[in-house]
Amino acid sequence: MNTHRGPHLLYVAWGFPPCRAGGVYRALATVNRFAERGWRVTVLTAERETFERYTGADPSLEERIDPRVEVVRIPFEWPAMESDRSRWSLFRRAFPRVWRKLRVWRDRLPFPEAGYGPWKRRLTAAATRIHRADPVDLVVATANPNVVFSAAGHLHRRFGVPYVMDYRDAWLLDVFSGGRLHGERSRAARLERRLIGAATEAWFVNDPIRDWHRRLYPGRADAMHTVANGFDPDLAPDPERALTGPPPGRPLRFGYLGTVTPKVPLTEFLAGWRRARELSPAVASATAHIHGYLGYYAQPRPEMLAAIEDAAGDGVSYEGPAGKGEVAKVYAGIDVQLLILAAGTYVTSGKVFEYLATGLPIVSVHDPDNAATDVLRGHPLWFPVASLSPEDVAAALVAAASAAVGATPEQRRAAVEFGARYRRDLQLDPRIDALAASLQAGRT
């Protein structure tokens, strides 16, 4: 039991250290900040084996959990991701397609989310045990998966515990296309409507996603807030290096750090990189380093790895995943950052804030309508592409190479100051203060 004084927060998340998925950094920073602000924090999450077997694990992340935070881990089964055929049933081996259809149907019975629905029973049971052992004052549930919201709704219905819905993406909104993922009368839509209706607050990572939900639920607009991802000061790269620029005479180093998903325009970047090498001696002598996972899971996607390896003769290399503790070291070896993102009006990516923290030049290799554009607008060393054509990508790369060497001290200082405003605690603290005040008001 967590014996620290202060209100008791139950934080519910599927992805938590040592999970290495992108949303884990938001989860880790959130619980640590609540603990720093005097809350007693209990995290309800999946067992370590879940991440070690399926998503890839970063053990260094566990070391960064505040020691005041209690972590409760419960089993999570993911049969659809089981690649060991010896663990398959005879029926699955004989009829794999039929098995998959039946499995999806079965998954959605407890909660309408394939793969994650069956976890609802364990989540709600564990949340109840935690509350009975040490009454919970507030629940923050962070998606995705959206099944985590069921624990918050359960404690609210049974015990009146207030809760916050923290969206890393969205439940009904396709953040890439802007369309709906579920119809208005779908079970998912009905569940979200009920949960939003009872939530104390709902958090979104950017204004476009928040505003979409405000239009969908106008009666709850005041409860919806943007809590941007931000960067973590203790893990941020040293911005002082950006003030001096790269060493004279050394070839420039371009770098990408993050997960390369199938929606990321890797092919378009490589085509633009090749063209830039034809146009600029500075890029021709430069190298480009890709750090991170290729795809969502531990094993690199073969087509992505092949595309990078085919560009080895053009100075492109794949460096593999980087643990959170290695991030500052990675940035220390980069002169120009490559922000290669999927298209989507509602897509920001938490990585943009980490990039901003460095103060280094940033090349945006993504659709100009991407929500990251709103964050980066005004940055003095930002070089967005006009389109994803090879010529436009090349033009941005060439301009960034020139700035990496020739930016003025004033421009470099302004870039560092621009990024400093996105420190993660500056995003979280206003909401933590508001929630603490709300709980206090409820007691008086």
Helices and strands as residue ranges (DSSP letters): E 8-13, H 24-36, E 40-46, H 48-50, I 51-55, H 59-62, E 70-74, G 79-81, G 85-87, H 90-94, H 96-107, H 119-133, E 138-143, H 148-159, E 163-167, H 187-198, E 201-204, H 207-216, G 218-223, E 224-226, G 239-243, E 253-257, H 266-279, H 281-284, E 287-291, H 302-310, G 312-314, E 316-320, G 324-326, H 327-332, E 336-340, H 351-358, E 362-365, H 372-376, E 382-384, H 390-406, H 409-420, H 424-443
